[in-house]
């Protein structure tokens, strides 16, 4: 799994690529979100367009990231949900928790 970070108009964008699964992917995601918060980010946009797989651990990590960012006064939103990720969020009703977008603008 690979996560690149960039900032655009005051929004920290995390470009997530690969698998968000138990072991490496979930830990990498947690570390990326915590690092963004440590760097002072309050608006985080997670681009999931290049995510190939997500498991229950990965879904749990998305929820944990959302909670952590929200509790610190920030906002976390999701961008470019792949069909598999969208389906899982629909089934679990988490789609009602996250704000999602189809384009970065």
N, C-alpha and C positions, 0 to 999 in steps of 0.2 A: 504494500500500500504506500501511496505517495500523497503528501499534502503540501501544496504550495500556498504561500500567503502573499497577498498584495493588498494595497489600500487604494480605494477609489472614492473620492468625494467624502472622506471621513468614515467610510464603511470598510471594515476589514473583510476581505473575501478569502475564504478558504477553499481552494480548488482541490477536491478530494478525488483520488483516482485509485481504482483497484477494488479490493474486497474489504468491507467493514464486517469482520467476523471475529469470533472469539480468539484471543491470543494476541495477534499483532495489530490488526485493524482497529479494534476497539480502544486499545491502549494509545495508539498513535492519534486517534481522534480526540481522546481526552486530553492528551498532552498538547495538541495543537490549540484546542479551545482555552486551556489554562494559560498557555503562553500568550495567546492573543489578549486575554484579560490582564495578564501581568504587564503587557506592553501598553495598557491603557485603553484597549478597545471597548466600546460600549455598544457598537452596532456591528453585528457579525452576520455575514451572509455565507452560507455553506453551499457551494456549488457541487451537487451530487451527480452531475451529468455523465461523469466517467466512472461511476460506481457500477461494477459488474455484479456484485453479490452482497447481500446483507443478511445476517442471521439474527436470532433473537438477542444475542449479546450486542450486536450493532445497533438494533432498535433501542435497546436499553441505554446504550451510550448516547444516542441522539436525545433521548428524554432527559438523561442526566445532564448533558450539555445545555439543553434548553433551561432546565431548572437552575443550574449553576449561574448561567448568564443572567437570567431573570432575577435571581436573588441578589445579584450584584448590581442591579439597576440597569442592566443592559437589555438588548433585544437580539434574538437569534431567529433568523429566517432561512428557509431552504429554497434552493434554486435548481431548476432543471432536473426534476425527479425522473429517474428512469422508470419504465413501466413496472418492473418488479418491485422497486422501492415504493412507488405510488400504491400498488396493490396491497402491500403489507400495511402501509399506513392507513389505507381505507378499511381493511379488515379489522385492524386493531382500534379503529376510531381515532387514531392519533392525528389523522389529517385535520381534525377539528382543533387540535392544539397548536399545530405549526402553521405559520403563514407561509405559503408557497408561491413561487413565481416561475414563469416560463422564460423570462429574459432578464438580463442584468439591469437594464435601464429602469 
